[in-house]
Amino acid sequence: MQELAFALYQYFVYPILTLILFALFAYVIMSWLFMFNVLSPYGQIARQVYSTLESVLEPLLRPIRNTIPPLGQLDLSVFILALLILFFRDWLFPQLLIAMPG
């Protein structure tokens, strides 16, 4: 049973959490590029990529934003979500797998 759980973690959970982390970084970078007018907010491809990232990440960010509101222009929800993903991916799930009997 432990081998199956480890395989599921290694080949399914870990890559998905890593993909979400990369999408989060791309979301932040694109928002900065829009904010500093490096990317045009009227460009169709850039807007589609950003809205796709937003539709994936916003359900994860909304509960954090409801708990911890933005501090002026600083939105800590992205940072907290990245920390949570890293915590679950790199510490909690491996600890749970090690503690599994069998």
NUDOFI-650160 format. One record per residue (C-alpha): x, y, z negated; residue number from 1; residue in three letters. Coordinates in steps of 0.1 Angstrom, whole numbers, plus 5000, padded with zeros to 4 digits. Each point is the difference from the previous one (the first is absolute). Example, Ala and Ser with C-alpha at 12.3 -4.5 7.8 and 13.67 -1.06 7.14 Angstrom:
     X     Y     Z   nr  rest
  5123  4955  4922    1   ALA
  5014  5034  5007    2   SER
END
This chain:
     X     Y     Z   nr  rest
  5000  5000  5000    1   MET
  5028  5024  4992    2   GLN
  5016  4994  5034    3   GLU
  4967  5009  5017    4   LEU
  4996  5031  4980    5   ALA
  5036  5010  5007    6   PHE
  4995  4994  5038    7   ALA
  4968  5020  5000    8   LEU
  5018  5029  4982    9   TYR
  5031  4998  5022   10   GLN
  4983  4997  5034   11   TYR
  4967  5019  4994   12   PHE
  4998  5023  4969   13   VAL
  5036  5014  5002   14   TYR
  4998  5010  5037   15   PRO
  4966  5016  4996   16   ILE
  5011  5021  4971   17   LEU
  5032  5010  5019   18   THR
  4979  5009  5030   19   LEU
  4977  5022  4978   20   ILE
  5031  5016  4985   21   LEU
  5013  5008  5035   22   PHE
  4966  5014  5010   23   ALA
  5000  5022  4969   24   LEU
  5034  5014  5010   25   PHE
  4989  5006  5035   26   ALA
  4968  5017  4987   27   TYR
  5021  5024  4978   28   VAL
  5025  5007  5028   29   ILE
  4972  5007  5025   30   MET
  4982  5023  4976   31   SER
  5032  5020  4995   32   TRP
  5006  5002  5037   33   LEU
  4964  5013  5004   34   PHE
  5005  5025  4971   35   MET
  5032  5014  5015   36   PHE
  4986  5001  5035   37   ASN
  5026  4975  5014   38   VAL
  4971  4979  5012   39   LEU
  4969  5017  5015   40   SER
  4968  4991  4981   41   PRO
  4983  5002  5033   42   TYR
  5021  4973  5017   43   GLY
  4978  4970  5007   44   GLN
  5025  4972  4993   45   ILE
  5014  5016  4968   46   ALA
  4965  5006  4987   47   ARG
  4989  4964  5008   48   GLN
  5031  4986  4982   49   VAL
  4994  5022  4970   50   TYR
  4963  4993  4998   51   SER
  5007  4962  5002   52   THR
  5025  5003  4971   53   LEU
  4976  5022  4981   54   GLU
  4971  4975  5004   55   SER
  5023  4972  4987   56   VAL
  5015  5019  4971   57   LEU
  4972  5023  4988   58   GLU
  4981  4972  4983   59   PRO
  5032  4992  4980   60   LEU
  5008  5036  4992   61   LEU
  4965  5012  4991   62   ARG
  4997  4982  4966   63   PRO
  5035  5014  4990   64   ILE
  4989  5035  5011   65   ARG
  4968  4997  4980   66   ASN
  5021  4991  4969   67   THR
  5029  5024  5005   68   ILE
  4990  5031  5019   69   PRO
  5026  5018  5022   70   PRO
  5022  5025  4983   71   LEU
  4996  5030  5022   72   GLY
  5015  4990  5034   73   GLN
  5017  4969  4985   74   LEU
  4980  4968  5005   75   ASP
  5014  4973  4977   76   LEU
  4977  4973  5012   77   SER
  5023  4990  5028   78   VAL
  5030  4997  4977   79   PHE
  4980  4981  4974   80   ILE
  4986  4976  5026   81   LEU
  5036  4993  5013   82   ALA
  5011  4993  4965   83   LEU
  4971  4977  4994   84   LEU
  5007  4981  5032   85   ILE
  5037  4996  4991   86   LEU
  4990  4989  4964   87   PHE
  4976  4974  5012   88   PHE
  5022  4988  5029   89   ARG
  5034  4999  4984   90   ASP
  4992  4993  4963   91   TRP
  4965  4989  4990   92   LEU
  4993  4974  5027   93   PHE
  5035  4983  4997   94   PRO
  4996  4999  4962   95   GLN
  4966  4984  5003   96   LEU
  5014  4974  5025   97   LEU
  5028  4992  4976   98   ILE
  4976  4996  4971   99   ALA
  4977  4976  5019  100   MET
  5000  4965  4987  101   PRO
  5011  4972  5022  102   GLY
END
